[in-house]
Amino acid sequence: SAISIIPQVPTLFSATLRYNLDPFEKRADDELWKGVERVELKQSGVALDTVVNESGANFSAGQKQLICLARAIVRKNKILVMDEATANVDQHTDSLIQTTIRQAFKDCTVITIAHRINTIIDCDRVLVMDHGQAVEFGPPHELLGQKDGHFAQMVEQTGPTMSSKLRKQAKESYNQKRPVESQKSD
């Protein structure tokens, strides 16, 4: 009950949107609406009494993930686990999810399991796994400084343009999170 999980394949119940957002019926409607608005689902014309068909068949893959994200927002847990949550959504929805997570969960622990480097490049720390073993751990910008490191090699494999963009994002994020006086040596 202290952790919210958004899996690659969203878990939705054959019930109302209200029930999918708050299955334990602990939240007021205005809190549920705030979650729906935060993930921009209100514009799609849904209501709290909208019926969610089995496995969310009446919603797109992106909308299903947004419902799961709204549920996590409504629950207000301090730990969020995302397991490839944006792997099957379009670019707009991916961007919306990433932005919403960075805003709504900025004071929470967010554990992201991802293959897309751009989804984790601005994280505080990255744990790089290889064949089930932890091989690197640290801020992305610092890991990129290890030229022969696993993370640096993965970024290089994205190609020169994307690699440059990712390195820039990692550095900007790293510098924003550090005190100003420690940035002078960069």
trRosetta pair geometry for C-beta under 8 A, 3 or more apart (Angstrom, degrees):
i j d omega theta_ij theta_ji phi_ij phi_ji
1 77 7.8 -169 149 -98 47 119
2 77 5.7 133 177 -146 39 108
2 78 6.9 -24 -180 39 90 88
2 79 6.3 49 134 29 84 112
3 77 5.8 147 -113 167 13 150
3 79 4.5 -39 -111 89 79 113
3 80 7.5 162 -164 -91 67 24
3 81 6.2 22 177 -6 113 108
4 71 7.2 167 -148 111 121 85
4 72 3.7 122 157 -126 153 93
4 75 5.3 150 -78 67 121 141
4 77 4.6 167 -20 40 94 134
4 79 7.2 166 25 92 66 58
4 80 5.0 -17 69 -112 100 73
4 81 7.3 -177 92 27 49 68
5 80 7.7 162 -87 -163 31 52
5 81 4.6 -14 -111 67 77 104
5 82 7.9 171 -158 -81 51 31
5 83 7.0 11 -172 -3 97 108
6 10 7.3 -18 -161 -107 75 82
6 65 6.8 73 -176 -154 118 81
6 68 4.7 125 -126 133 92 124
6 69 6.1 27 -103 -76 147 67
6 72 6.1 -57 -52 -39 108 142
6 80 7.1 9 1 -176 103 97
6 81 7.3 -180 28 91 62 55
6 82 4.9 -7 64 -114 104 73
6 83 7.2 -176 90 27 54 68
6 85 4.3 33 119 -109 110 135
7 10 6.7 169 67 -91 80 32
7 11 6.6 63 33 -21 119 95
7 68 7.8 -113 33 -158 62 160
7 83 4.8 -11 -127 60 59 115
7 84 7.6 12 -178 59 52 81
7 85 6.9 143 117 -91 9 77
8 83 5.6 -80 -27 112 81 85
8 84 3.9 2 -83 88 111 106
8 85 6.4 -123 -89 -84 44 31
8 87 5.3 -9 -136 35 107 126
8 88 6.6 94 -179 -4 85 111
10 56 6.5 -4 94 17 119 155
10 61 7.9 157 5 -159 118 59
10 64 4.0 175 51 147 151 106
10 65 5.5 -142 -64 -79 130 52
10 67 7.0 92 178 64 146 99
10 68 4.7 -137 -137 -37 108 134
11 68 7.0 95 45 -103 66 118
12 20 5.5 -1 -148 -130 82 130
12 52 5.3 -116 166 160 122 139
12 55 6.3 99 60 -163 100 25
12 56 3.8 75 47 -47 156 108
12 59 7.6 137 -66 38 173 134
12 64 6.0 -100 -33 -144 133 97
12 67 6.3 39 -99 98 116 143
12 68 7.5 -100 -68 -62 84 89
13 19 6.0 -87 80 120 132 111
13 20 5.5 -168 38 -92 91 79
13 23 6.7 105 -7 -98 153 119
13 52 6.7 82 77 82 54 128
14 52 6.6 -143 -125 96 31 79
14 53 6.5 -10 -124 -178 85 29
14 54 4.7 -7 -82 -85 118 60
14 55 7.9 -4 -63 -13 88 44
15 19 3.7 -57 128 74 133 146
15 20 6.3 166 74 -46 98 79
15 23 8.0 101 65 -110 157 87
15 51 7.5 -123 150 -144 19 66
15 52 6.2 4 62 48 48 101
16 19 4.8 103 55 5 77 97
16 20 7.1 -139 99 -2 45 87
16 48 6.6 44 155 150 120 60
16 49 5.3 -51 -142 -141 130 39
16 50 6.6 116 -157 67 73 41
16 51 6.1 -56 -99 -98 57 48
16 52 6.8 101 -172 3 11 88
17 20 5.5 -57 -149 39 36 113
17 21 6.3 31 154 -17 68 107
17 36 7.6 52 155 -95 132 127
17 46 5.8 108 -73 170 165 121
17 47 7.1 156 35 93 135 41
17 48 5.5 -130 79 -146 103 36
17 49 7.2 -21 33 24 93 8
17 50 4.6 36 -18 59 120 94
17 51 8.0 -97 -25 -65 74 8
17 52 6.0 120 -75 -42 58 106
17 67 7.0 -116 -142 -131 89 118
18 21 6.0 -63 -151 39 27 106
18 22 6.4 -41 172 43 64 99
18 29 7.6 -38 -121 -111 116 82
18 32 6.1 8 -127 -161 72 165
18 48 4.1 57 -66 175 100 96
18 49 6.6 5 -12 -75 118 45
19 22 7.0 -90 -133 68 22 60
19 23 5.7 52 178 -103 70 62
19 25 8.0 -24 -113 -66 66 86
19 52 7.9 -132 64 26 98 118
20 23 7.1 20 -115 -61 18 89
20 52 5.4 50 -42 -1 142 158
20 67 5.8 -10 134 171 133 123
20 71 6.5 -91 144 -76 71 122
21 27 7.5 -83 126 60 102 138
21 32 5.0 103 111 -140 150 101
21 35 6.0 146 -153 84 126 145
21 36 7.3 -54 -91 -57 150 91
21 48 7.7 -73 25 -134 136 88
21 67 7.2 -107 -73 -169 79 80
21 70 5.8 -50 -116 119 106 106
21 71 5.1 -150 -133 -94 48 73
21 74 5.3 82 174 0 96 163
22 25 5.9 100 132 -89 104 30
22 26 6.2 -142 -167 40 111 66
22 27 4.6 -127 -109 34 146 108
22 32 6.0 -86 -15 -89 125 112
22 71 7.6 -168 -54 -132 46 79
22 74 5.9 -100 -70 143 92 145
27 31 4.2 -110 -176 81 112 134
27 32 5.7 131 112 -52 123 84
27 74 5.6 -67 -46 -178 172 109
28 31 5.1 99 59 4 73 101
28 32 7.4 -139 101 -3 41 88
29 32 5.4 -56 -150 36 39 113
29 33 6.2 40 153 -21 71 103
29 48 6.2 -80 -139 -46 98 168
30 33 5.6 -49 -146 36 34 113
30 34 6.6 42 152 -25 63 100
31 34 5.6 -48 -153 28 34 115
31 35 6.9 34 150 -16 62 101
31 74 6.0 104 142 -139 98 88
32 35 5.8 -54 -158 34 36 112
32 36 6.4 34 147 -17 68 106
32 48 5.8 69 116 -110 141 122
32 70 8.0 59 -165 159 62 114
32 74 6.0 22 -105 -113 55 137
33 36 5.4 -53 -145 39 37 113
33 37 6.0 36 155 -18 69 106
33 42 7.3 54 -162 -88 80 124
33 48 7.3 -67 -69 -58 80 115
34 37 5.8 -54 -143 40 29 110
34 38 6.2 37 154 -29 63 107
34 73 7.6 -137 114 133 87 122
34 74 7.7 137 73 -94 90 77
35 38 5.6 -51 -145 29 29 116
35 39 6.9 6 162 1 62 105
35 70 3.9 106 151 -170 101 84
35 71 7.1 96 172 -58 148 21
35 73 4.4 159 -124 84 92 115
35 74 4.2 -38 -59 -55 152 93
36 39 6.7 -74 -156 46 27 93
36 41 4.8 -90 -166 66 78 109
36 42 5.2 100 131 -60 103 85
36 46 6.8 -137 -155 83 130 117
36 48 7.8 -116 -40 -78 151 78
36 70 5.5 44 -80 -143 44 147
37 40 7.3 30 -174 -80 37 33
37 41 7.7 -95 -70 46 21 71
37 42 4.9 6 -92 -16 66 135
38 70 6.7 148 61 -112 99 79
38 73 5.5 -173 72 -167 151 170
38 100 6.1 108 151 -143 93 115
38 104 6.2 74 176 -78 141 133
39 66 4.2 150 157 -167 131 95
39 67 7.8 -166 93 -64 157 26
39 69 5.2 133 -98 90 138 116
39 70 4.7 -100 9 -64 137 93
39 73 7.2 -162 -37 -3 105 144
39 96 7.0 91 -160 149 64 116
39 97 7.8 24 -137 -95 100 63
39 100 5.9 31 -99 -116 70 164
40 43 5.8 -16 -180 15 78 116
40 66 7.3 -81 61 -150 73 141
40 96 6.2 -86 28 -154 131 138
41 44 5.5 -48 -168 24 57 116
41 46 5.6 -21 152 32 102 132
41 63 6.8 103 -119 -144 106 86
41 66 5.4 155 -65 131 111 130
41 67 7.0 84 -91 -75 159 67
41 70 6.5 -51 7 -52 138 146
42 46 7.0 -102 -113 53 33 84
44 63 6.9 68 -85 -115 178 124
46 50 4.6 -75 -157 -5 82 158
47 50 4.9 134 53 -36 66 89
51 58 7.6 58 97 36 79 153
52 56 5.5 -29 -173 -101 105 67
52 58 6.9 -156 -144 49 44 106
52 59 7.0 -21 -135 -15 89 122
52 67 7.5 106 -107 -152 140 165
53 56 6.7 105 65 -138 70 11
53 57 4.3 -63 96 48 125 95
53 58 4.5 107 6 -12 116 102
54 57 5.9 21 70 -9 67 116
56 59 4.6 -49 175 42 98 112
56 63 7.6 -174 175 99 123 95
56 64 4.4 109 127 -106 159 109
56 67 7.0 -168 -117 38 138 151
59 63 3.9 -126 -176 95 106 123
59 64 5.1 139 103 -59 122 75
59 67 6.9 14 165 -20 172 133
60 63 4.6 96 50 7 77 102
60 64 7.1 -135 93 -7 41 85
61 64 5.8 -53 -153 31 30 114
61 65 6.8 26 152 -15 63 104
61 88 4.9 -100 176 127 144 105
61 89 5.6 -157 115 -90 102 68
62 65 5.8 -57 -153 36 34 108
62 66 6.3 33 151 -19 67 107
62 89 4.3 104 -94 -142 81 106
62 90 5.9 -39 -63 22 137 88
62 92 7.8 23 -142 80 156 86
62 93 3.5 -118 -143 -96 122 165
63 66 5.4 -53 -146 37 35 114
63 67 6.5 41 152 -23 66 99
64 67 5.7 -50 -153 30 32 112
64 68 6.7 30 149 -15 63 104
65 68 5.5 -53 -152 38 37 112
65 69 6.3 38 149 -20 67 105
65 85 5.9 126 -148 176 119 88
65 86 7.0 109 -176 -94 162 55
65 88 7.9 164 -47 70 131 88
65 89 5.6 -73 22 -63 150 137
65 93 6.8 101 65 162 126 125
65 97 6.4 -31 134 -89 122 138
66 69 5.4 -50 -144 38 35 113
66 70 6.2 40 153 -21 65 102
66 93 6.9 -100 -51 -150 107 106
66 96 7.4 -7 -98 111 111 129
66 97 7.2 -121 -88 -81 70 93
67 70 5.6 -50 -147 35 31 113
67 71 6.5 38 149 -23 62 102
68 71 5.5 -49 -151 31 33 117
68 72 6.7 34 150 -18 63 102
68 85 7.5 -143 94 -145 135 115
69 72 5.6 -51 -152 34 35 112
69 73 6.5 38 149 -21 65 103
69 85 7.8 106 -69 172 99 140
69 97 6.0 -145 -76 -128 155 89
69 100 6.2 69 165 105 139 142
69 101 7.5 -92 -142 -67 119 85
70 73 5.5 -51 -148 35 35 114
70 74 6.3 36 152 -20 66 105
71 74 5.7 -55 -148 36 30 112
71 75 6.4 29 154 -21 64 108
72 75 5.8 -55 -146 34 31 111
72 77 6.9 -73 -160 34 75 104
72 80 5.7 69 -173 -120 137 112
72 105 7.9 -18 137 -69 119 125
73 76 7.4 25 169 -66 36 57
73 100 7.7 -65 -70 167 130 114
73 104 5.2 -52 -112 -174 104 149
77 80 6.7 136 86 -67 104 69
77 108 7.4 83 108 -141 61 137
78 107 7.9 -62 -136 117 85 79
78 108 5.0 -166 -163 -128 48 90
78 109 6.5 49 143 18 78 87
79 108 6.5 -167 -77 180 24 102
79 109 4.8 -12 -111 69 74 104
79 110 7.9 169 -159 -83 47 33
79 111 7.3 12 -173 -1 92 104
80 101 7.2 -159 108 -142 155 103
80 105 5.3 -50 7 -130 144 153
80 108 5.9 65 -2 126 101 136
80 109 7.3 174 28 91 64 55
80 110 4.8 -11 68 -114 103 75
80 111 7.2 -176 93 28 52 65
81 110 8.0 167 -85 -161 28 50
81 111 4.7 -13 -113 67 73 106
81 113 7.6 24 -179 -8 87 101
82 85 4.2 -70 -165 -6 98 128
82 86 7.8 15 172 -12 127 85
82 101 7.3 -25 -48 -113 148 151
82 110 6.8 9 0 -175 109 95
82 111 7.1 177 26 90 65 54
82 112 4.7 -6 63 -115 109 71
82 113 6.8 -162 98 29 59 68
82 114 7.5 14 107 -56 105 99
83 113 4.6 8 -124 50 60 125
84 87 4.1 1 173 -25 98 129
84 113 5.9 -48 -31 100 70 92
84 114 6.3 144 -93 -106 56 52
84 115 7.0 21 -108 2 103 92
85 97 6.7 -161 119 173 114 149
85 112 7.9 -86 16 -137 107 85
86 89 5.3 -73 -154 39 64 114
86 93 7.3 178 -138 112 93 87
86 94 4.3 95 -173 -123 129 86
86 97 5.4 -173 -85 69 114 147
86 98 7.1 -5 -59 -49 160 90
86 114 7.8 9 45 -118 97 112
86 116 7.2 -69 86 35 109 143
86 119 6.2 175 48 -103 133 141
87 114 8.0 -174 -65 -134 93 71
87 115 7.3 57 -104 33 111 107
87 116 7.5 -178 -97 -15 68 114
89 93 4.0 -99 166 90 124 127
89 94 5.3 161 90 -57 106 76
89 97 7.1 94 70 -12 159 138
90 93 5.1 88 57 14 75 102
90 94 6.9 -134 100 -9 36 92
91 94 5.5 -52 -144 35 31 116
91 95 6.3 32 157 -19 65 105
92 95 5.8 -57 -153 36 29 110
92 96 6.4 29 150 -19 64 107
93 96 5.4 -52 -145 37 34 114
93 97 6.2 36 155 -20 67 104
94 97 5.9 -56 -149 36 27 110
94 98 6.3 25 155 -17 64 108
94 119 7.6 -91 -174 -89 107 108
95 98 5.8 -55 -145 38 30 110
95 99 6.2 27 158 -17 65 109
96 99 6.0 -57 -145 39 27 109
96 100 6.1 26 157 -19 64 111
97 100 5.8 -58 -144 38 27 110
97 101 6.3 28 158 -21 64 107
98 101 5.9 -55 -148 34 28 111
98 102 6.5 24 156 -16 63 108
98 119 6.3 -131 -98 -131 120 76
99 102 5.9 -60 -151 37 30 109
99 103 6.4 16 156 -9 65 111
100 103 6.0 -65 -148 43 30 104
100 104 5.5 4 169 1 72 119
101 104 6.4 -60 -120 50 22 94
101 105 5.2 -28 -168 33 62 120
101 110 6.2 97 176 -129 114 154
102 105 7.3 -41 -85 57 10 80
102 106 6.3 43 169 -80 49 88
102 122 7.8 9 -106 98 131 130
103 106 6.2 -23 -150 -34 19 111
105 108 4.2 -67 -166 46 83 122
105 110 5.3 94 129 -66 136 118
110 123 7.7 -128 85 -125 104 105
112 119 6.3 -151 166 133 144 107
112 120 5.4 -170 89 -90 131 102
112 123 6.8 -139 32 -83 125 140
114 117 7.7 157 119 -79 114 23
114 119 4.6 -139 -153 76 162 129
114 120 5.3 176 55 -31 135 116
116 119 4.7 73 89 -4 102 109
116 120 7.8 138 92 2 64 87
117 120 6.4 -82 -159 50 41 90
117 121 5.8 60 151 -61 79 99
117 154 6.2 158 -78 130 131 112
117 155 6.1 157 -171 -95 164 73
117 158 6.5 -97 35 -58 138 140
117 166 5.9 10 122 -131 124 144
118 121 5.6 -29 -131 -4 34 122
118 166 6.6 -109 -87 -100 71 98
118 169 7.6 54 -136 59 74 167
120 123 4.8 -24 -168 -10 72 127
120 126 5.7 102 147 -106 123 110
120 140 7.1 153 127 -72 81 132
121 140 5.4 153 -155 171 51 171
121 166 5.2 -130 -118 -155 148 85
121 169 4.9 54 123 102 132 123
121 170 5.1 -94 179 -70 92 84
121 173 7.1 147 126 8 74 149
122 140 7.4 -67 -73 29 19 143
122 169 5.9 -82 -63 159 96 101
122 170 7.0 -145 -83 -101 52 45
122 172 7.9 -35 -110 82 106 88
122 173 3.7 -170 -137 -99 83 154
123 126 5.8 113 73 -66 125 80
123 140 6.5 101 53 -27 79 114
123 173 8.0 41 23 150 22 150
124 139 6.6 -67 171 -103 44 84
124 177 6.7 169 -112 -154 81 163
125 137 6.4 22 177 -179 113 78
125 138 6.0 -89 -139 -169 88 13
125 139 5.9 -62 -96 -73 58 48
126 136 7.5 12 102 109 92 99
126 137 7.2 -161 90 -137 49 45
126 138 7.0 -20 49 67 74 43
126 139 7.5 72 8 -160 85 15
126 140 5.2 69 -10 -74 131 79
126 143 6.2 -71 61 -2 119 155
126 151 6.4 104 101 -111 138 142
127 134 5.8 -48 -173 -132 104 106
127 136 7.5 166 -155 89 38 56
127 137 5.0 2 -108 -105 70 91
128 134 7.3 106 73 -158 51 58
128 135 5.3 -60 99 64 98 90
128 136 4.0 18 37 52 120 98
128 137 7.2 -145 18 -65 73 48
128 143 7.1 138 -26 -153 129 149
128 149 7.9 125 36 161 164 100
128 150 4.8 156 146 93 147 127
128 151 5.0 -126 -70 -61 145 93
128 154 7.7 -167 -133 -4 124 141
129 132 6.6 3 -179 -116 113 11
129 133 6.6 146 -156 70 70 33
129 134 6.0 -44 -99 -92 70 48
129 135 6.9 126 -133 8 19 89
130 133 5.8 -32 68 63 70 87
130 135 4.7 18 13 -19 114 140
130 150 5.9 -121 -52 -125 129 149
134 137 6.4 9 178 -47 117 111
135 150 5.1 73 102 -12 133 151
136 143 5.6 96 157 -130 135 119
136 146 7.4 -160 -126 56 136 152
136 149 5.8 78 -92 -172 150 115
136 150 5.3 -162 -5 43 128 110
136 151 5.5 -115 87 -18 153 109
138 142 4.7 -81 141 83 127 124
138 143 5.2 156 71 -55 102 90
139 142 4.5 82 64 9 90 106
139 143 6.9 -164 88 -8 44 86
139 170 7.8 131 152 -174 85 97
139 174 5.6 98 161 -112 135 106
140 143 5.6 -58 -144 39 33 110
140 144 6.2 35 157 -24 67 105
140 151 6.9 -148 -138 170 68 142
140 170 4.2 -117 112 -133 112 117
140 173 7.4 34 52 72 119 130
140 174 7.3 -133 65 -59 79 109
141 144 5.8 -54 -151 32 29 113
141 145 7.1 38 148 -27 58 100
141 170 4.3 164 -75 147 71 98
141 171 5.2 116 -121 -89 121 49
141 173 7.2 -170 -39 69 115 87
141 174 3.6 -38 2 -44 152 152
142 145 5.6 -48 -162 20 39 118
142 146 7.8 35 146 -17 61 95
142 174 7.4 148 -29 -124 76 142
143 146 5.9 -51 -166 25 45 109
143 149 5.8 -143 -175 120 76 153
143 151 4.0 17 147 63 129 149
143 152 6.5 -158 141 -43 74 80
144 149 7.9 -130 -103 60 18 128
144 151 6.6 -88 -70 115 57 108
144 152 5.2 124 -138 -96 46 86
144 155 6.2 -5 -113 24 102 161
144 167 5.7 156 -177 -119 155 86
144 170 5.7 112 -10 100 145 160
145 152 7.6 -123 42 -78 18 129
146 149 3.3 64 103 -30 116 127
146 151 7.4 75 60 51 108 96
146 152 5.6 -155 81 -16 67 133
147 152 5.7 -140 -141 138 21 160
148 152 7.1 34 32 69 9 131
148 153 7.3 21 -166 -54 36 109
149 152 4.5 88 60 12 89 106
149 153 6.7 -154 92 -8 45 89
150 153 5.8 -62 -151 37 27 111
150 154 6.4 27 154 -21 65 105
151 154 5.7 -52 -150 33 33 112
151 155 6.5 31 153 -17 65 104
152 155 5.8 -55 -151 37 32 111
152 156 6.4 35 151 -21 65 106
153 156 5.5 -52 -147 35 33 114
153 157 6.5 38 153 -25 64 103
154 157 5.7 -53 -154 29 32 115
154 158 7.6 42 148 -30 59 94
155 158 6.0 -44 -167 11 40 115
155 163 5.2 106 150 -131 83 83
155 166 5.2 -151 -146 97 109 143
155 167 6.8 106 164 -60 143 83
156 163 5.5 43 -111 -116 37 142
158 162 3.9 -100 139 98 114 127
158 163 5.2 156 67 -61 97 73
158 166 6.5 82 55 -12 155 141
159 162 5.0 70 62 26 90 102
159 163 6.2 -159 85 -14 36 97
160 163 5.7 -58 -135 38 21 114
160 164 6.3 23 164 -20 61 107
161 164 6.1 -59 -154 33 25 109
161 165 6.5 22 151 -16 62 109
162 165 5.5 -56 -148 39 35 113
162 166 6.1 34 155 -20 69 106
163 166 5.8 -55 -145 37 28 109
163 167 6.3 29 156 -19 64 107
164 167 5.8 -55 -146 36 29 111
164 168 6.4 30 154 -20 63 107
165 168 5.8 -56 -151 35 29 112
165 169 6.4 29 153 -18 64 106
166 169 5.7 -53 -147 37 32 112
166 170 6.2 34 154 -21 66 106
167 170 5.7 -53 -147 35 30 113
167 171 6.4 28 156 -17 64 107
168 171 5.9 -57 -149 37 29 109
168 172 6.3 27 156 -17 65 109
169 172 5.9 -57 -145 38 29 109
169 173 6.1 26 159 -17 65 110
170 173 6.0 -59 -147 39 26 109
170 174 6.1 29 155 -22 63 111
171 174 5.6 -55 -145 37 29 114
171 175 6.2 25 158 -16 65 108
171 186 8.0 134 -162 -169 105 141
172 175 6.0 -59 -147 39 27 108
172 176 6.4 29 155 -22 63 108
173 176 5.8 -55 -148 33 30 112
173 177 6.5 19 157 -13 63 111
174 177 6.2 -69 -154 38 27 105
174 178 6.5 15 156 -16 65 114
175 178 6.0 -62 -142 36 32 107
175 183 5.3 72 -145 -120 92 127
175 186 6.9 -69 -96 3 110 171
178 182 5.0 -102 166 78 117 118
178 183 5.7 139 94 -61 119 90
179 182 5.1 82 67 8 85 103
179 183 7.5 -151 97 -15 45 89
180 183 5.8 -59 -158 25 37 115
180 184 7.8 54 151 -40 63 88
181 184 6.3 -30 -169 -5 42 115
182 185 7.0 -44 -178 20 50 105
183 186 5.4 -37 -169 9 62 121
